[in-house]
Amino acid sequence: MIHQDHPLAKRQGFAVEHRDFAPQQLAFTTHAQGFTTEDILWSIGIWSAIMGLSPVIVFYMLMVA
């Protein structure tokens, strides 16, 4: 995994407290994540825009060519 110092990057996972460490120290654990509703709606919106504009683009290309 590549770690970069990006200003918008944040750690993913849940903060859990381990008994081996002091209470102030938290370890991050990751878990398998699926697609969220936002991801699905975003992809549907993008694909509908692409499919909706493709006839316009093809018509334009036929008129210009």
Secondary structure, 3 states (H helix, E strand, C coil): CCCCCCCCCCCCCEEECCCCCCCCCCEEECCCCCCCHHHHHHHHHHHHHHHHHHHHHHHHHHHHC
